Amino acid sequence: MLALNTFAEKFNRDNANPIESGEKQAKPYSSAEFIEKASGIKNRYVISKVR
């Protein structure tokens, strides 16, 4: 999520004027809700082999 948020922050900062005027749309930041909406994945599980 960090890389996406860093990209969104830079894009939004570099395009502040066009975003404010409505020429461009701001990039959303990643969050659990963002990932769920984009992917449809609500839960993830990790299974590890116990030795």
N, C-alpha and C positions, 0 to 999 in steps of 0.2 A: 504494500500500500504506500510505502514511503516514496517510491519512485514516481508513482502516479500523482501523489499529492505535490511532490516537488515540481513535476511538469505542469500541473494545473496552476500552482502558485506563480511560476514564471510566466506562463502563457497569460494569465489574468493580469499580472503586473505589466507585462510588455504591451498588452492590448487594452489597457484601462480606458482610454478615450473612445475607441470604437465600441467597446462593450457598453460604456455609459450612454453612447448615442444610439445604441441598438443595432449597429452595423454587424457586430459579432456577438456570439453568445459565450458567456463565461463557461469555462470548463469546471465541472463539479469535482469536489474532493471525494476521495474514496472513504467509505465507511461500511459497516456491516450491512446497512440498509441498501447502499449503493450496489454492493456485490450481489446481494440477494435479488435485487431488481434486475440487474444486468445478466445474471447467470441462472437465476431460478433456484440456486442452491441455498437451502436454509440451514442445513447441518452438515458438518464434516466429522468423520471419525478416523482415528488413527488406531490401527491394530498392530501391536508389536508382539513378536515371538518371545516368550519367556523361556529362559534356559534353566 
